[in-house]
């Protein structure tokens, strides 16, 4: 894995500044919090939209990915898709985009994603990611939330990153918003990387990757909105990874990576969530992966495919 000087936070700050500059066009708003932190409402009171979501995906990936939306007729009833590709997928997805930092306080609950995680390094995942961010002057945090973070969360992030609150930018949008749906489905490549890590596939052997998933319509009900964003990936996502190593290792990864390998596969995510009484961590973690996976062993030239899109499940969930 190339750790070098990727400057995740510097890249993300440049992109966040551009969002603020384009606030009117993106349908977002910018303000300052009580401690001087920057706040970007990308879909709570602000209307947000697909373009705002695309910008946020790029920010969450530390500027190390190309993100776009397109109309793909092969996706049938759900032709509007998000496309993500990165030549530094481990850094972009696992060191930055993964929503792995619990940023909760009392009744406020949110998982933090974005390059701020590479500065804080408070998650066990970073034991397997050697990347160290050069001294950063600022950082960006993405929160799936309908309200800005309370002062206690801002202070927590500032302490972990050794940055002052005015050096921090918090972007927030609820799952029920168009922006929120967009940025969550934009993790289609990230979930594949995360599952590969869970399967003990060596991260430094993953050298490139791309993913695509349908963009679901948002829903005002949180459970249904969350279900749709997860199902778009679980039953409609496709990912291709380029890896070093043997053909057998690539074949094994391709066979184990798709979501159909999970014991909980085969029902809409909202139904699964209700069946486990809202205990997210009781759900089989191997469910969180794309429907279809292609793995290419670049040193042997062999390509392996497994899984397929499930239109019946997409119909039940996305409508």
PyMOL commands that set and color helices and strands:
alter all, ss='L'
color gray80, all
select helices_A, chain A and resi 8-21+23-26+50-60+73-75+89-97+116-120+124-128+151-161+165-167+178-185+188-198+203-205+222-234+247-257+259-261+269-275+280-282+285-287+311-318
alter helices_A, ss='H'
color red, helices_A
select strands_A, chain A and resi 29-32+38-41+66-71+80-86+101-102+111-113+139-143+168-172+206-214+238-243+292-297+302-307
alter strands_A, ss='S'
color yellow, strands_A
deselect
rebuild
show_as cartoon
